[in-house]
Amino acid sequence: MSFEIIEEIVDRNGACISELTASMDRPKSTIYDHLSTLYELGYLVERDGTYTISSDFLRMGDISRQNKEIYQAASDELTRLADETGEYASLTIEEHGKAVIIATEEGEEAIPVNIHSGIMMGMHTAAPGKAILAFLDERRVSDIIDQHGLIKRTENTIVDPGELSEELAQIRERKYALDDEERLTGMRSIAAPVIDRNDRIRGSLTIYGPTNRISDQLFHEKFPELLMRSGNIVEVLMNYD
């Protein structure tokens, strides 16, 4: 139950005991006992009766990230992509049917948007998730859709299974994925898959930027080329290190 409380606090960006009691439909005494334990262990911070998660989760997340082979192989390429494009570059993996950003680098011209490590996205809603979906087993793709559905984020989000299947086939053919305001209005993203020596998809590299700065030429030509180059380098480092 402690993890349920933590997730509820994260979803609410902080919560008091009464809010947790009402939303989780549990006795106040039970909620209080778990909160006290989590607080004593250093996992929660309390200010004026409101609990938020502590920075200890950042430490644990960083340890987990550092231990991921793909992160170690991709770190330098993320920096290179951010420097060359001036935009955000990120590394994304799939966990529990969601696209999870595990590392980001910010270019000099990147606008302040909600792109940071730990963000979980619907796999179908943006380029990094679609780049991974395209190279997963068809049964796994079906399981993910059954579990999470195809939720509409913007007017451009793909919500039809048949259309998504066609999109994934195109991604497999051209070796990169595109997101033209499918997750965030006014934003474009381009992603390339990272595949290991056993032909397993391990994650994706992505460039994000505003539509007024990522022209069609950058969107369809230059940035895909940069990403596929970096993806190949990460694959080599990961497979033969």
C-alpha positions in Angstrom: 0.0 0.0 0.0 3.0 2.3 0.6 3.6 2.4 -3.2 0.0 3.2 -3.9 0.3 6.2 -1.5 3.5 7.4 -3.2 1.8 7.1 -6.7 -1.2 9.1 -5.4 1.1 11.8 -4.0 3.0 12.0 -7.3 -0.2 12.2 -9.3 -1.5 15.0 -7.1 1.8 16.8 -6.9 1.5 16.6 -3.1 -1.4 15.6 -0.8 -2.5 15.8 2.8 -3.9 12.9 4.8 -7.6 13.9 4.3 -7.1 14.0 0.5 -5.4 10.6 0.5 -8.0 9.1 2.8 -10.8 10.3 0.5 -9.2 9.4 -2.8 -7.9 5.9 -1.7 -11.0 5.0 0.4 -8.8 3.7 3.2 -9.1 4.4 7.0 -7.3 7.6 8.1 -5.3 5.6 10.7 -3.9 3.3 8.0 -2.9 6.1 5.7 -1.2 7.9 8.6 0.8 4.8 9.6 2.1 4.4 6.1 2.9 8.1 5.8 4.8 8.1 9.0 6.9 5.1 7.9 7.7 6.7 4.5 8.5 10.0 6.2 10.8 8.3 8.7 12.6 6.4 5.9 13.2 9.7 4.1 11.0 9.1 1.1 8.5 11.9 1.9 8.8 15.5 2.8 6.0 17.2 4.9 5.3 20.9 4.8 2.2 22.4 6.5 0.4 19.0 6.4 1.1 18.4 2.8 3.3 15.4 1.8 5.5 15.4 -1.3 8.1 12.8 -2.4 11.7 13.5 -1.4 14.8 14.0 -3.5 15.8 10.5 -2.5 13.8 9.2 -5.5 16.1 11.3 -7.7 19.1 9.4 -6.3 17.5 6.0 -6.8 16.4 7.0 -10.3 19.9 8.1 -11.2 21.4 4.8 -10.0 18.8 2.9 -12.0 19.6 5.0 -15.1 23.3 4.7 -14.8 22.9 0.9 -14.6 21.1 0.7 -17.8 23.4 -0.3 -20.6 21.7 1.8 -23.2 22.0 5.0 -21.1 25.7 4.5 -20.7 26.1 3.9 -24.5 23.9 6.9 -25.4 25.0 9.6 -23.0 27.6 11.3 -25.3 25.3 11.1 -28.4 22.5 12.8 -26.5 24.9 15.7 -25.8 26.0 15.8 -29.4 22.4 15.8 -30.7 21.4 18.7 -28.4 24.5 20.7 -29.3 24.1 20.2 -33.1 20.4 20.9 -33.2 19.9 23.4 -30.3 16.8 21.5 -29.3 16.0 18.8 -26.7 17.4 15.4 -27.2 16.2 12.4 -25.2 16.6 8.7 -24.6 13.4 6.7 -24.2 12.7 3.1 -23.2 9.6 1.0 -22.9 8.4 -0.1 -19.4 5.0 -1.6 -18.6 3.7 -0.6 -22.0 4.6 3.1 -21.6 7.3 5.2 -23.2 9.6 6.4 -20.4 12.2 9.1 -20.9 15.3 8.1 -18.9 17.7 10.9 -20.0 17.5 14.3 -21.7 19.9 17.0 -22.9 18.9 20.6 -23.5 20.2 22.5 -26.5 20.8 26.2 -26.4 17.6 27.1 -28.3 15.3 24.6 -26.6 12.1 26.1 -25.2 11.0 25.2 -21.7 8.5 22.4 -22.2 7.6 19.4 -20.0 10.3 17.1 -21.3 12.4 15.5 -18.6 13.6 12.2 -17.2 10.8 10.1 -15.7 8.0 11.3 -18.0 5.8 8.4 -19.1 3.9 8.7 -22.4 1.5 6.6 -24.4 3.5 4.7 -26.9 1.4 5.8 -29.8 1.3 9.5 -29.0 4.9 10.5 -29.9 7.9 9.6 -32.1 10.0 7.9 -29.4 7.2 5.5 -28.5 6.3 4.8 -32.1 9.9 4.1 -32.9 9.9 1.4 -30.2 6.5 0.0 -31.0 7.5 -0.5 -34.7 10.1 -3.0 -33.7 8.3 -4.9 -31.0 6.6 -8.3 -31.5 3.1 -7.8 -32.9 1.6 -9.7 -29.9 3.4 -7.3 -27.6 2.0 -4.3 -29.5 -1.5 -5.7 -29.3 -1.1 -6.3 -25.5 0.0 -2.7 -25.0 -2.9 -1.3 -27.0 -5.3 -3.6 -25.1 -3.8 -2.5 -21.8 -3.6 1.3 -22.3 -5.8 2.0 -25.3 -5.1 4.6 -28.0 -5.9 7.8 -26.1 -6.3 11.0 -28.0 -3.9 13.8 -26.9 -4.3 16.2 -29.8 -6.2 16.4 -33.0 -3.3 14.7 -34.7 -2.9 11.7 -32.4 -3.3 8.3 -34.1 -6.2 6.6 -32.4 -7.2 4.1 -35.1 -5.5 0.6 -34.8 -5.4 0.2 -38.5 -3.8 3.6 -39.1 -1.3 2.9 -36.3 -0.4 -0.4 -37.9 0.3 1.3 -41.3 2.4 4.0 -39.5 4.5 1.4 -37.7 5.1 -0.4 -41.1 6.4 2.9 -42.6 8.7 3.4 -39.5 10.2 0.0 -40.0 10.9 0.8 -43.7 12.4 4.2 -43.2 14.1 3.5 -39.8 12.8 6.5 -38.0 9.5 7.9 -36.5 7.8 11.3 -36.8 5.4 13.1 -34.5 3.8 16.2 -36.0 1.9 17.7 -33.1 0.5 14.3 -32.1 1.3 14.6 -28.4 1.8 18.3 -27.9 0.3 21.0 -30.0 3.0 23.2 -31.5 5.7 20.5 -31.1 7.4 18.1 -33.5 9.6 15.2 -32.6 11.7 12.7 -34.6 13.0 9.4 -33.2 15.3 6.6 -34.3 15.3 3.1 -32.7 18.2 1.5 -30.9 18.4 -2.2 -31.6 20.9 -4.7 -30.1 22.9 -7.5 -31.7 20.0 -9.9 -31.2 17.6 -7.6 -33.1 15.8 -6.6 -30.0 14.5 -3.0 -29.7 16.1 -1.4 -26.6 14.9 2.2 -26.9 14.9 5.3 -29.0 16.8 8.6 -29.5 14.6 11.7 -30.1 14.9 15.3 -31.0 12.0 17.6 -30.0 11.3 21.2 -31.1 8.6 23.7 -31.9 6.9 23.6 -35.2 8.0 27.2 -36.1 11.6 26.1 -35.8 11.6 22.6 -37.1 11.0 23.1 -40.8 9.9 20.4 -43.1 13.5 20.0 -44.4 14.7 19.5 -40.8 11.8 17.3 -39.9 12.0 14.9 -42.9 15.7 15.1 -43.8 18.4 16.6 -41.6 17.2 15.5 -38.1 16.3 11.9 -39.2 19.8 11.6 -40.6 21.4 12.9 -37.4 19.3 10.5 -35.3 20.0 7.4 -37.4 23.7 8.2 -37.3 23.6 8.5 -33.5 21.4 5.4 -33.2 24.0 3.4 -35.2 26.8 4.7 -32.9 24.8 3.8 -29.7 24.1 0.3 -31.2 27.8 -0.3 -31.8 28.8 0.9 -28.3 26.1 -1.1 -26.6 26.7 -4.3 -28.6 30.4 -4.4 -28.6 31.6 -2.5 -25.5 
